[in-house]
Amino acid sequence: MRTIDLVVKIGSMALIQQDGGAIDYNVFQRLGDDLRPGMLLVTSGATEIGRLDYIRRTGSELRGDPEQDKTDYAAQGQIILMDNYRRFIQPAYGIRQVLVEHTHFNDPQKREHLHRLFMRAAEQGCIPIVNYNDPVSDEENRKMELASRRLSGEPVVECVDNDETAAVVASLVGAKTLILLTSTEGIYLDRNDPKTLVRQVVAPDIHRLREKVTALSTHCEGASRAGANGAKAKLAYALRAAEYGSRVIIGHARHHIGALLGGSVPCTHIGVDPDLAGGEA
């Protein structure tokens, strides 16, 4: 039986050219070359790509309620996002879009349904592509549902960020590795100084790893763009995946998956290694 050993998540800004004006097709092509059945992709990008497409077609941005505008952009961008993945992923492989909401991970039956769906895709030579279903997600209903679950003492998955979605998916399928592709090389002690890249945050047990991640988080202030949760949140979600047994790699989307896995390019590795006494933090 084929398993899913690798979950890859790519952020919105990693799919957009640095000047912010167009889709970076080189990234789509690189991912398309690398992805295989037995891997699972969690993708952001629908909202930003939809925004860019709307501006290109109308010459202006939407000026309504910000949450509604986000919904409308996401609905417009989703089809473009998937069209590009289909364009660049090898034609021999099927791709299966899976739109999720927080409720799919908080409900045991829905969670098991997703698990079986992902496992079947691996066995059938297909690649699942997961994205949070922004077009149909209602923020107020989400808050009410999550508050109710907290009051009852139930565990809560919010999916406020696709980094969180990726960490939850990695734990669901028991992935050995989670790669978070970004527009930077990894986690920095000083995000304005590329020489401060932290190559490893590793420890012999999860308790020590939590301590290292907490210490490193004190250096992570701010985010790369408005609306992003920043490196501190990324570390928190990476820790969650590590707690479920995945090693996590945070690296730039310009690198191939194999190079990140092999450690031949700059990136940040996070995880538990019982044979390793410690690592950089």
C-alpha positions in Angstrom: 0.0 0.0 0.0 1.4 3.4 -1.0 1.7 6.0 1.7 2.0 9.8 1.8 5.5 10.5 3.1 5.7 14.1 2.1 3.3 17.1 2.4 4.4 20.3 0.6 2.8 23.6 1.4 3.3 26.7 -0.7 2.5 30.2 0.3 0.7 32.9 -1.7 3.7 35.2 -2.1 5.9 32.3 -3.3 3.6 32.0 -6.3 3.8 35.7 -7.2 6.7 37.5 -8.8 8.7 39.7 -6.4 7.3 42.9 -7.9 3.8 41.6 -6.9 2.3 42.1 -10.4 2.0 38.6 -11.9 2.0 34.9 -11.4 5.5 33.3 -11.2 5.1 30.4 -13.7 8.6 29.2 -12.9 7.4 28.2 -9.5 4.5 26.2 -10.9 6.8 24.5 -13.4 9.3 23.6 -10.7 6.6 22.1 -8.5 5.1 20.3 -11.4 8.4 18.7 -12.2 8.8 17.6 -8.6 5.4 16.4 -7.5 4.6 12.7 -7.6 1.9 10.4 -6.3 2.6 9.7 -2.6 3.1 13.4 -2.1 0.4 15.9 -1.1 0.3 19.6 -1.9 -1.4 22.3 0.3 -1.6 25.5 -1.6 -2.4 29.1 -0.8 -2.7 31.7 -3.6 -6.3 31.7 -4.7 -7.1 35.0 -3.1 -4.0 36.9 -4.3 -4.2 35.4 -7.8 -7.9 36.2 -8.0 -7.1 39.8 -6.9 -4.5 40.1 -9.6 -6.8 38.7 -12.2 -9.6 41.0 -11.2 -7.3 44.0 -11.5 -6.1 42.9 -14.9 -9.6 42.6 -16.2 -11.2 45.7 -14.7 -8.3 48.0 -13.9 -9.2 48.4 -10.2 -9.5 46.5 -7.0 -12.8 45.6 -5.2 -13.8 48.3 -2.7 -16.4 46.5 -0.6 -16.3 44.8 2.7 -12.8 43.3 3.1 -14.0 39.8 4.1 -16.5 39.7 1.1 -13.8 41.0 -1.2 -11.5 38.2 0.0 -14.3 35.7 -0.7 -14.8 37.0 -4.2 -11.1 37.1 -5.1 -10.7 33.5 -3.8 -13.6 32.3 -5.9 -12.1 33.9 -9.0 -8.5 32.8 -8.3 -9.3 29.2 -7.4 -9.9 28.1 -11.0 -6.7 29.8 -12.2 -4.7 28.2 -9.4 -5.8 24.7 -10.3 -5.5 25.3 -14.0 -1.8 26.1 -13.6 -1.2 23.0 -11.4 -2.8 20.9 -14.1 -0.8 22.6 -16.8 2.6 21.9 -15.1 2.2 18.6 -13.2 3.1 15.7 -15.4 0.1 14.5 -17.5 0.6 10.9 -16.4 -0.5 11.9 -12.9 -4.1 12.8 -11.9 -4.6 15.7 -9.6 -7.5 16.0 -7.2 -8.6 19.2 -5.7 -9.7 19.0 -2.1 -11.3 22.1 -0.6 -11.4 22.0 3.2 -12.7 24.0 6.1 -11.9 23.8 9.8 -15.0 21.6 10.4 -13.5 18.8 8.3 -10.6 18.4 10.9 -12.7 19.0 14.0 -15.3 16.3 13.2 -13.9 12.7 13.5 -16.1 11.3 10.7 -15.1 14.1 8.3 -11.5 13.8 9.3 -11.5 10.0 8.6 -13.3 10.7 5.2 -10.4 13.0 4.3 -7.8 10.5 5.4 -9.3 7.7 3.2 -9.5 10.2 0.3 -5.8 11.1 0.6 -4.8 7.4 0.9 -6.8 6.4 -2.1 -5.2 9.1 -4.2 -1.7 7.8 -3.3 -2.7 4.3 -4.3 -4.4 5.4 -7.5 -1.4 7.4 -8.8 -2.9 10.8 -8.1 -1.8 13.9 -6.3 -4.2 15.7 -3.8 -4.1 19.5 -3.9 -5.6 21.0 -0.7 -6.7 24.5 -0.2 -8.9 26.2 2.5 -12.3 26.8 1.0 -12.4 30.6 1.4 -15.3 31.2 -1.1 -17.8 29.4 1.1 -16.3 30.0 4.6 -18.3 32.4 6.8 -16.1 34.0 9.4 -18.9 34.7 12.0 -20.2 31.1 11.8 -16.6 29.8 12.1 -16.0 31.8 15.3 -19.3 30.7 16.8 -18.6 27.0 16.0 -15.0 27.2 17.4 -16.2 29.0 20.6 -18.7 26.3 21.2 -16.1 23.5 20.8 -13.8 25.3 23.2 -16.5 25.6 25.8 -17.2 21.9 25.6 -13.5 21.2 26.1 -13.0 19.6 22.6 -9.7 20.0 20.7 -10.0 22.8 18.1 -8.4 23.1 14.6 -9.0 26.7 13.3 -7.3 26.6 9.9 -6.7 30.4 10.1 -3.7 29.8 7.9 -2.7 27.2 5.3 0.5 26.6 7.3 -1.9 25.3 10.0 -3.9 23.3 7.4 -0.6 21.7 6.2 0.5 20.8 9.7 -2.9 19.2 10.4 -2.9 17.3 7.1 0.7 16.1 7.7 -0.4 14.6 11.1 -3.5 13.2 9.5 -1.6 11.2 6.9 1.4 10.5 9.1 3.8 12.2 6.8 7.5 11.8 7.5 8.3 15.3 6.2 6.4 18.6 5.8 8.0 21.2 3.5 6.8 24.8 3.9 7.7 26.7 0.7 8.0 30.5 1.2 9.5 33.6 -0.4 12.5 33.4 2.0 15.2 30.8 2.7 13.8 29.9 6.1 13.7 31.4 9.6 16.1 34.2 10.5 17.3 35.6 13.8 17.1 39.0 12.0 14.9 38.9 8.9 16.8 41.9 7.5 20.1 40.0 7.7 20.3 37.0 5.4 23.5 35.8 7.3 21.3 35.0 10.3 19.5 32.1 8.7 18.9 29.4 11.2 19.8 26.1 9.5 18.6 23.7 12.2 16.2 23.7 15.1 16.6 20.1 16.3 16.5 18.4 19.7 16.6 14.8 21.1 13.0 15.0 22.3 9.9 17.1 21.8 10.1 18.9 25.2 13.6 20.3 24.3 12.3 21.1 20.8 9.5 23.2 22.2 12.0 25.1 24.3 14.1 25.9 21.2 11.2 26.9 19.1 9.9 29.2 21.9 13.3 30.8 22.2 13.6 31.3 18.4 10.1 32.8 18.2 11.2 35.8 20.3 13.3 36.9 17.2 10.4 36.6 14.8 8.4 39.8 14.6 6.4 41.1 11.7 5.3 39.5 8.5 6.3 39.7 4.8 3.0 41.3 3.8 -0.3 42.6 5.2 -2.5 39.8 6.3 0.3 37.3 6.7 0.9 35.7 10.1 4.7 35.8 9.9 7.5 33.6 11.0 6.3 33.2 14.6 3.1 31.6 13.4 5.0 29.5 10.9 7.2 28.2 13.7 4.2 27.4 15.9 2.6 25.3 13.1 5.9 23.6 12.3 6.2 22.6 16.0 2.7 21.1 15.8 3.7 19.0 12.9 6.9 17.9 14.7 4.8 16.9 17.7 3.1 14.4 15.5 6.4 13.0 14.2 7.1 15.0 11.0 10.3 16.7 10.3 9.7 20.2 8.9 11.7 22.0 6.3 11.1 25.7 5.7 12.7 26.9 2.5 12.4 29.1 -0.6 10.1 28.1 -3.4 12.9 28.6 -6.0 14.5 25.4 -4.8 13.5 21.9 -6.0 12.0 19.6 -3.4 14.9 17.2 -3.7 17.4 19.9 -2.9 15.5 20.9 0.2 15.2 17.3 1.3 18.9 16.6 0.7 20.0 19.8 2.5 22.0 21.0 -0.5 20.4 24.5 -0.4 19.9 27.0 2.4 16.8 26.2 4.5 15.6 25.7 8.1 15.2 22.1 9.4 12.9 21.6 12.5 12.4 18.3 14.2 13.2 15.7 16.8 16.3 13.6 16.3 17.1 11.2 19.3 20.7 10.7 17.9 21.4 14.4 17.8 22.4 16.2 21.0 21.2 19.6 19.8 21.1 22.1 17.0 21.2 25.8 16.2 18.5 28.0 17.7 
